Amino acid sequence: MESNVRRFWKGFWQVADPKIWIASTVPMAVGGAMAFGITGSFHWYWFFVSLIGVYFIEIGKNAVNDFVDFNTGVDLMVAPEKRTPFSGGKRAIVDGVLTLKEAAAITAVALTLGSLVGVYIAFLREPGILWIGCTGLFFATAYSLPPFKLAYRGMGEVVVGVTFGPLIVSGAFLVQAHFLSLEVILASLPIGFLIANVLFINQYPDYEADKQGNKRNWVVRLGKARGVIVYGVLFAAAYVSIIMLFIFTGNPFWLLSFISFPLVFRAVKIASRYYEDIPNIVPANANTIITYQITGLTMVLAGIIKRILTI
């Protein structure tokens, strides 16, 4: 019994994967910093409550994705030499540390808790968060589960970009400020483009398995060579949206995000050269994630500096 409990908790943390919560922490921090920059106020309690709710939804999404990818055989088809720290799913079921029933239970409990946190915020802080929360909950389930299976039908990249960009940034801002603005929407775009690109480049090691399992993401649809073009375009879209944000607000500190450009240049160069060589493409995966983190940090600074300069 005790060994089963240890196995379950090992599987739970494997599928929860706290190290990737940075994906949702970045847009939460950007939305919160912008709220402080525009309104001059920040409520730590509601920020952390919101963050916990988002983490629960993320855990539920991870668990259901592992469940579906195991059932379709995609995770089982990834060759050992194609596995990297950035791809191949959480593999908790494949590794035998979770059963299908346990993964389903984690999905149900985590999504329920995330929903309850959203209802709590809506009733005691900001009613408008309900539509954002419901949309996020739908995406978390529809990403993998039938009948939608958006990740299998070429919509996974869009769902991830919209969720971690406009939805979470706007939600974090709304909880703090009780309103939304065009500036917030513009600020969410580079975050959305970059996190979609994280997913995009992470699909390269899984290309053969995804293709065999009929997981028709855009790397599978386009092929590896043409996919590199989209990879570069998504980076370009992120930088263009930052320039648009600067033009709209007149705040030059948004341009701090361009300090990540050398990383982006190197990532695209590596992907162009090694898209068939999985061990050597890994630095492109890492640079994409680091670019996402640096962009989030510089955008947080830009939002905070705006308030400091107006004092």
C-alpha positions as a LaTeX table, in Angstrom:
\begin{tabular}{lrrr}
\hline
Residue & $x$ (\AA) & $y$ (\AA) & $z$ (\AA) \\
\hline
Met1 & 0.00 & 0.00 & 0.00 \\
Glu2 & 2.73 & 2.44 & 0.98 \\
Ser3 & 4.67 & 1.71 & $-2.21$ \\
Asn4 & 1.52 & 2.39 & $-4.27$ \\
Val5 & 1.11 & 5.73 & $-2.56$ \\
Arg6 & 4.73 & 6.63 & $-3.29$ \\
Arg7 & 4.30 & 5.51 & $-6.89$ \\
Phe8 & 1.16 & 7.61 & $-7.29$ \\
Trp9 & 2.76 & 10.76 & $-5.91$ \\
Lys10 & 5.80 & 10.24 & $-8.08$ \\
Gly11 & 3.46 & 9.96 & $-11.06$ \\
Phe12 & 1.44 & 12.96 & $-9.96$ \\
Trp13 & 4.49 & 15.22 & $-9.81$ \\
Gln14 & 5.79 & 13.80 & $-13.06$ \\
Val15 & 2.58 & 14.74 & $-14.85$ \\
Ala16 & 2.20 & 18.02 & $-12.94$ \\
Asp17 & 5.79 & 18.92 & $-13.92$ \\
Pro18 & 6.26 & 22.11 & $-11.83$ \\
Lys19 & 9.31 & 23.18 & $-13.85$ \\
Ile20 & 7.06 & 24.03 & $-16.81$ \\
Trp21 & 4.70 & 26.16 & $-14.71$ \\
Ile22 & 6.91 & 29.02 & $-15.83$ \\
Ala23 & 4.78 & 28.89 & $-19.01$ \\
Ser24 & 1.77 & 30.22 & $-17.08$ \\
Thr25 & 3.74 & 32.22 & $-14.51$ \\
Val26 & 5.17 & 34.50 & $-17.22$ \\
Pro27 & 1.81 & 35.77 & $-18.56$ \\
Met28 & 0.43 & 36.05 & $-15.03$ \\
Ala29 & 3.41 & 38.22 & $-14.05$ \\
Val30 & 3.10 & 40.37 & $-17.18$ \\
Gly31 & $-0.62$ & 40.95 & $-16.61$ \\
Gly32 & $-0.06$ & 41.78 & $-12.95$ \\
Ala33 & 2.84 & 44.15 & $-13.69$ \\
Met34 & 0.78 & 45.96 & $-16.32$ \\
Ala35 & $-2.07$ & 46.37 & $-13.83$ \\
Phe36 & 0.34 & 47.95 & $-11.37$ \\
Gly37 & 1.86 & 50.14 & $-14.08$ \\
Ile38 & $-1.51$ & 51.45 & $-15.23$ \\
Thr39 & $-3.47$ & 51.66 & $-11.96$ \\
Gly40 & $-0.73$ & 51.95 & $-9.34$ \\
Ser41 & $-2.20$ & 49.15 & $-7.23$ \\
Phe42 & $-1.45$ & 45.45 & $-6.87$ \\
His43 & $-3.18$ & 42.83 & $-4.72$ \\
Trp44 & $-0.81$ & 39.99 & $-3.85$ \\
Tyr45 & $-3.54$ & 37.80 & $-2.39$ \\
Trp46 & $-5.62$ & 37.77 & $-5.56$ \\
Phe47 & $-2.52$ & 37.33 & $-7.69$ \\
Phe48 & $-1.51$ & 34.16 & $-5.82$ \\
Val49 & $-5.06$ & 32.82 & $-5.73$ \\
Ser50 & $-5.29$ & 33.31 & $-9.50$ \\
Leu51 & $-1.90$ & 31.67 & $-9.98$ \\
Ile52 & $-3.00$ & 28.61 & $-7.99$ \\
Gly53 & $-6.13$ & 28.32 & $-10.13$ \\
Val54 & $-4.08$ & 28.48 & $-13.33$ \\
Tyr55 & $-1.67$ & 25.84 & $-12.01$ \\
Phe56 & $-4.57$ & 23.46 & $-11.29$ \\
Ile57 & $-5.85$ & 23.89 & $-14.85$ \\
Glu58 & $-2.36$ & 23.28 & $-16.19$ \\
Ile59 & $-2.01$ & 20.07 & $-14.16$ \\
Gly60 & $-5.37$ & 18.87 & $-15.45$ \\
Lys61 & $-4.38$ & 19.65 & $-19.03$ \\
Asn62 & $-1.09$ & 17.76 & $-18.63$ \\
Ala63 & $-2.83$ & 14.71 & $-17.18$ \\
Val64 & $-5.51$ & 14.48 & $-19.85$ \\
Asn65 & $-2.90$ & 14.98 & $-22.56$ \\
Asp66 & $-0.83$ & 12.10 & $-21.16$ \\
Phe67 & $-3.99$ & 9.97 & $-21.01$ \\
Val68 & $-4.93$ & 10.63 & $-24.65$ \\
Asp69 & $-1.38$ & 10.39 & $-26.05$ \\
Phe70 & $-0.99$ & 6.99 & $-24.35$ \\
Asn71 & $-4.31$ & 5.72 & $-25.71$ \\
Thr72 & $-3.52$ & 6.83 & $-29.26$ \\
Gly73 & $-0.08$ & 5.27 & $-28.97$ \\
Val74 & 1.79 & 8.49 & $-29.74$ \\
Asp75 & 3.87 & 8.43 & $-26.55$ \\
Leu76 & 4.65 & 4.74 & $-27.08$ \\
Met77 & 5.96 & 5.39 & $-30.59$ \\
Val78 & 8.66 & 7.92 & $-29.63$ \\
Ala79 & 12.00 & 6.22 & $-30.28$ \\
Pro80 & 14.44 & 6.31 & $-27.33$ \\
Glu81 & 17.01 & 8.28 & $-29.35$ \\
Lys82 & 14.36 & 10.93 & $-30.14$ \\
Arg83 & 13.51 & 11.66 & $-26.51$ \\
Thr84 & 14.66 & 15.01 & $-25.17$ \\
Pro85 & 13.95 & 17.03 & $-21.99$ \\
Phe86 & 11.59 & 19.20 & $-24.08$ \\
Ser87 & 9.42 & 16.65 & $-25.86$ \\
Gly88 & 7.72 & 13.27 & $-25.65$ \\
Gly89 & 5.02 & 14.24 & $-23.15$ \\
Lys90 & 5.16 & 13.63 & $-19.40$ \\
Arg91 & 5.31 & 9.84 & $-19.94$ \\
Ala92 & 3.92 & 9.08 & $-16.48$ \\
Ile93 & 1.66 & 6.35 & $-17.85$ \\
Val94 & 4.31 & 5.02 & $-20.24$ \\
Asp95 & 6.79 & 4.80 & $-17.36$ \\
Gly96 & 4.26 & 2.88 & $-15.26$ \\
Val97 & 4.08 & 5.39 & $-12.40$ \\
Leu98 & 0.43 & 6.24 & $-13.16$ \\
Thr99 & $-2.43$ & 4.11 & $-14.39$ \\
Leu100 & $-4.99$ & 5.36 & $-16.88$ \\
Lys101 & $-7.60$ & 5.58 & $-14.10$ \\
Glu102 & $-5.24$ & 7.60 & $-11.91$ \\
Ala103 & $-4.46$ & 10.00 & $-14.76$ \\
Ala104 & $-8.19$ & 10.42 & $-15.37$ \\
Ala105 & $-8.75$ & 11.08 & $-11.65$ \\
Ile106 & $-5.98$ & 13.69 & $-11.55$ \\
Thr107 & $-7.56$ & 15.37 & $-14.59$ \\
Ala108 & $-11.00$ & 15.51 & $-12.98$ \\
Val109 & $-9.79$ & 16.70 & $-9.57$ \\
Ala110 & $-7.33$ & 19.30 & $-10.88$ \\
Leu111 & $-9.79$ & 20.82 & $-13.37$ \\
Thr112 & $-12.52$ & 20.86 & $-10.70$ \\
Leu113 & $-10.25$ & 22.64 & $-8.21$ \\
Gly114 & $-9.16$ & 25.12 & $-10.88$ \\
Ser115 & $-12.81$ & 25.81 & $-11.70$ \\
Leu116 & $-13.68$ & 26.33 & $-8.03$ \\
Val117 & $-10.84$ & 28.84 & $-7.68$ \\
Gly118 & $-12.25$ & 30.69 & $-10.71$ \\
Val119 & $-15.73$ & 30.77 & $-9.19$ \\
Tyr120 & $-14.25$ & 32.06 & $-5.91$ \\
Ile121 & $-12.50$ & 34.91 & $-7.72$ \\
Ala122 & $-15.60$ & 35.69 & $-9.77$ \\
Phe123 & $-17.87$ & 35.97 & $-6.73$ \\
Leu124 & $-15.51$ & 37.80 & $-4.38$ \\
Arg125 & $-13.28$ & 39.83 & $-6.69$ \\
Glu126 & $-14.07$ & 40.09 & $-10.43$ \\
Pro127 & $-17.14$ & 38.57 & $-12.15$ \\
Gly128 & $-15.64$ & 39.13 & $-15.59$ \\
Ile129 & $-13.09$ & 36.41 & $-14.96$ \\
Leu130 & $-15.78$ & 33.77 & $-15.52$ \\
Trp131 & $-15.75$ & 33.99 & $-19.33$ \\
Ile132 & $-11.94$ & 33.88 & $-19.39$ \\
Gly133 & $-11.89$ & 30.94 & $-16.99$ \\
Cys134 & $-14.55$ & 29.02 & $-18.91$ \\
Thr135 & $-12.65$ & 29.53 & $-22.16$ \\
Gly136 & $-9.43$ & 28.31 & $-20.53$ \\
Leu137 & $-11.20$ & 25.27 & $-19.09$ \\
Phe138 & $-12.64$ & 24.43 & $-22.50$ \\
Phe139 & $-9.23$ & 24.70 & $-24.16$ \\
Ala140 & $-7.61$ & 22.56 & $-21.44$ \\
Thr141 & $-9.99$ & 19.69 & $-22.19$ \\
Ala142 & $-10.60$ & 20.19 & $-25.91$ \\
Tyr143 & $-6.84$ & 20.32 & $-26.54$ \\
Ser144 & $-6.65$ & 16.52 & $-26.24$ \\
Leu145 & $-10.07$ & 15.01 & $-25.58$ \\
Pro146 & $-12.54$ & 13.94 & $-28.29$ \\
Pro147 & $-14.62$ & 15.07 & $-30.03$ \\
Phe148 & $-12.40$ & 18.14 & $-30.45$ \\
Lys149 & $-8.82$ & 16.78 & $-30.06$ \\
Leu150 & $-7.50$ & 20.15 & $-31.17$ \\
Ala151 & $-3.85$ & 19.14 & $-30.76$ \\
Tyr152 & $-4.47$ & 16.32 & $-33.23$ \\
Arg153 & $-6.16$ & 18.60 & $-35.78$ \\
Gly154 & $-3.64$ & 21.38 & $-36.24$ \\
Met155 & $-5.14$ & 23.71 & $-33.64$ \\
Gly156 & $-2.86$ & 22.93 & $-30.70$ \\
Glu157 & $-0.41$ & 25.72 & $-31.48$ \\
Val158 & $-3.24$ & 28.26 & $-31.74$ \\
Val159 & $-4.86$ & 27.07 & $-28.51$ \\
Val160 & $-1.58$ & 27.30 & $-26.59$ \\
Gly161 & $-0.80$ & 30.75 & $-28.03$ \\
Val162 & $-4.24$ & 32.15 & $-27.22$ \\
Thr163 & $-4.38$ & 30.58 & $-23.75$ \\
Phe164 & $-0.96$ & 31.64 & $-22.48$ \\
Gly165 & $-1.10$ & 34.94 & $-24.35$ \\
Pro166 & $-4.40$ & 36.87 & $-24.44$ \\
Leu167 & $-6.36$ & 34.71 & $-21.98$ \\
Ile168 & $-3.94$ & 34.54 & $-19.05$ \\
Val169 & $-2.44$ & 38.03 & $-19.48$ \\
Ser170 & $-5.92$ & 39.56 & $-19.73$ \\
Gly171 & $-7.21$ & 37.47 & $-16.84$ \\
Ala172 & $-4.35$ & 38.46 & $-14.54$ \\
Phe173 & $-4.84$ & 42.12 & $-15.43$ \\
Leu174 & $-8.62$ & 42.00 & $-15.05$ \\
Val175 & $-8.46$ & 40.47 & $-11.57$ \\
Gln176 & $-6.18$ & 43.31 & $-10.46$ \\
Ala177 & $-7.67$ & 46.28 & $-12.34$ \\
His178 & $-11.34$ & 45.34 & $-13.04$ \\
Phe179 & $-11.09$ & 46.44 & $-16.68$ \\
Leu180 & $-9.28$ & 45.60 & $-19.90$ \\
Ser181 & $-7.57$ & 47.81 & $-22.48$ \\
Leu182 & $-6.06$ & 47.56 & $-25.94$ \\
Glu183 & $-2.60$ & 47.97 & $-24.39$ \\
Val184 & $-3.09$ & 44.75 & $-22.42$ \\
Ile185 & $-4.23$ & 42.85 & $-25.51$ \\
Leu186 & $-1.21$ & 44.09 & $-27.47$ \\
Ala187 & 1.12 & 43.10 & $-24.62$ \\
Ser188 & $-0.32$ & 39.58 & $-24.64$ \\
Leu189 & 0.55 & 38.98 & $-28.30$ \\
Pro190 & 4.35 & 38.49 & $-28.04$ \\
Ile191 & 3.79 & 36.12 & $-25.11$ \\
Gly192 & 1.31 & 34.15 & $-27.20$ \\
Phe193 & 3.54 & 33.96 & $-30.27$ \\
Leu194 & 6.56 & 32.86 & $-28.24$ \\
Ile195 & 4.83 & 30.15 & $-26.23$ \\
Ala196 & 3.29 & 28.80 & $-29.44$ \\
Asn197 & 6.83 & 28.67 & $-30.82$ \\
Val198 & 8.01 & 26.76 & $-27.76$ \\
Leu199 & 5.40 & 24.11 & $-28.55$ \\
Phe200 & 6.24 & 24.25 & $-32.27$ \\
Ile201 & 9.97 & 23.53 & $-31.94$ \\
Asn202 & 9.30 & 20.92 & $-29.23$ \\
Gln203 & 7.29 & 18.93 & $-31.79$ \\
Tyr204 & 10.34 & 18.19 & $-33.94$ \\
Pro205 & 11.67 & 15.26 & $-31.85$ \\
Asp206 & 8.17 & 13.74 & $-31.83$ \\
Tyr207 & 7.62 & 14.19 & $-35.59$ \\
Glu208 & 7.72 & 10.53 & $-36.60$ \\
Ala209 & 5.63 & 9.37 & $-33.62$ \\
Asp210 & 3.06 & 12.13 & $-34.13$ \\
Lys211 & 2.81 & 11.35 & $-37.83$ \\
Gln212 & 2.38 & 7.63 & $-37.19$ \\
Gly213 & $-0.25$ & 8.32 & $-34.50$ \\
Asn214 & $-2.13$ & 10.78 & $-36.75$ \\
Lys215 & $-1.40$ & 13.72 & $-34.48$ \\
Arg216 & $-1.63$ & 16.29 & $-37.24$ \\
Asn217 & 0.12 & 19.28 & $-35.69$ \\
Trp218 & 1.69 & 21.83 & $-38.01$ \\
Val219 & 5.16 & 20.32 & $-38.00$ \\
Val220 & 3.59 & 17.08 & $-39.24$ \\
Arg221 & 1.44 & 18.93 & $-41.78$ \\
Leu222 & 4.24 & 21.06 & $-43.18$ \\
Gly223 & 7.21 & 18.76 & $-42.77$ \\
Lys224 & 10.36 & 19.61 & $-40.87$ \\
Ala225 & 12.01 & 21.80 & $-43.52$ \\
Arg226 & 9.01 & 24.05 & $-44.19$ \\
Gly227 & 8.23 & 24.06 & $-40.49$ \\
Val228 & 11.46 & 25.97 & $-39.82$ \\
Ile229 & 10.03 & 28.86 & $-41.87$ \\
Val230 & 7.00 & 29.03 & $-39.57$ \\
Tyr231 & 9.34 & 28.84 & $-36.59$ \\
Gly232 & 11.13 & 31.97 & $-37.82$ \\
Val233 & 7.86 & 33.74 & $-38.69$ \\
Leu234 & 6.50 & 33.24 & $-35.17$ \\
Phe235 & 9.63 & 34.84 & $-33.72$ \\
Ala236 & 9.24 & 37.74 & $-36.17$ \\
Ala237 & 5.58 & 38.14 & $-35.22$ \\
Ala238 & 6.56 & 38.40 & $-31.55$ \\
Tyr239 & 9.05 & 41.21 & $-32.24$ \\
Val240 & 6.65 & 43.04 & $-34.57$ \\
Ser241 & 3.97 & 42.96 & $-31.87$ \\
Ile242 & 6.46 & 44.42 & $-29.38$ \\
Ile243 & 7.18 & 47.27 & $-31.80$ \\
Met244 & 3.42 & 47.82 & $-32.19$ \\
Leu245 & 3.10 & 47.97 & $-28.40$ \\
Phe246 & 5.88 & 50.56 & $-28.24$ \\
Ile247 & 4.26 & 52.68 & $-30.97$ \\
Phe248 & 0.84 & 52.48 & $-29.29$ \\
Thr249 & 2.05 & 53.34 & $-25.78$ \\
Gly250 & 5.16 & 55.42 & $-26.46$ \\
Asn251 & 6.89 & 53.45 & $-23.69$ \\
Pro252 & 10.42 & 52.66 & $-24.97$ \\
Phe253 & 10.99 & 50.12 & $-22.20$ \\
Trp254 & 8.92 & 47.56 & $-24.10$ \\
Leu255 & 11.85 & 47.39 & $-26.52$ \\
Leu256 & 14.00 & 45.84 & $-23.79$ \\
Ser257 & 12.67 & 42.52 & $-25.08$ \\
Phe258 & 14.98 & 42.84 & $-28.08$ \\
Ile259 & 17.91 & 41.81 & $-25.90$ \\
Ser260 & 16.84 & 38.23 & $-26.63$ \\
Phe261 & 17.37 & 38.66 & $-30.39$ \\
Pro262 & 20.83 & 36.97 & $-30.47$ \\
Leu263 & 19.27 & 33.87 & $-28.87$ \\
Val264 & 16.52 & 33.87 & $-31.47$ \\
Phe265 & 18.99 & 34.26 & $-34.35$ \\
Arg266 & 20.99 & 31.30 & $-33.07$ \\
Ala267 & 17.86 & 29.18 & $-32.46$ \\
Val268 & 16.60 & 29.66 & $-36.02$ \\
Lys269 & 20.07 & 28.97 & $-37.41$ \\
Ile270 & 20.32 & 25.72 & $-35.41$ \\
Ala271 & 16.80 & 24.62 & $-36.41$ \\
Ser272 & 17.55 & 25.31 & $-40.09$ \\
Arg273 & 20.70 & 23.22 & $-39.98$ \\
Tyr274 & 19.73 & 20.36 & $-37.66$ \\
Tyr275 & 15.98 & 19.78 & $-38.10$ \\
Glu276 & 16.75 & 16.14 & $-38.93$ \\
Asp277 & 19.35 & 15.77 & $-36.16$ \\
Ile278 & 17.48 & 15.65 & $-32.85$ \\
Pro279 & 20.44 & 15.76 & $-30.42$ \\
Asn280 & 21.81 & 18.85 & $-32.16$ \\
Ile281 & 18.47 & 20.68 & $-32.40$ \\
Val282 & 18.04 & 20.67 & $-28.60$ \\
Pro283 & 19.81 & 24.07 & $-28.16$ \\
Ala284 & 17.10 & 25.60 & $-30.36$ \\
Asn285 & 14.46 & 24.22 & $-27.95$ \\
Ala286 & 16.37 & 25.66 & $-25.00$ \\
Asn287 & 16.91 & 29.08 & $-26.64$ \\
Thr288 & 13.21 & 29.35 & $-27.46$ \\
Ile289 & 12.27 & 28.73 & $-23.84$ \\
Ile290 & 14.92 & 31.18 & $-22.58$ \\
Thr291 & 13.66 & 33.81 & $-25.05$ \\
Tyr292 & 10.14 & 33.35 & $-23.68$ \\
Gln293 & 11.40 & 33.83 & $-20.13$ \\
Ile294 & 13.56 & 36.86 & $-20.96$ \\
Thr295 & 10.70 & 38.48 & $-22.86$ \\
Gly296 & 8.39 & 37.94 & $-19.92$ \\
Leu297 & 10.91 & 39.42 & $-17.49$ \\
Thr298 & 11.59 & 42.50 & $-19.62$ \\
Met299 & 7.86 & 43.06 & $-20.09$ \\
Val300 & 7.32 & 42.86 & $-16.33$ \\
Leu301 & 10.08 & 45.46 & $-15.89$ \\
Ala302 & 8.55 & 47.67 & $-18.58$ \\
Gly303 & 5.18 & 47.59 & $-16.84$ \\
Ile304 & 6.64 & 48.39 & $-13.43$ \\
Ile305 & 8.97 & 51.13 & $-14.73$ \\
Lys306 & 6.01 & 52.88 & $-16.31$ \\
Arg307 & 4.46 & 53.40 & $-12.87$ \\
Ile308 & 7.77 & 54.47 & $-11.28$ \\
Leu309 & 8.28 & 57.14 & $-13.95$ \\
Thr310 & 4.79 & 58.58 & $-13.42$ \\
Ile311 & 5.28 & 59.08 & $-9.67$ \\
\hline
\end{tabular}
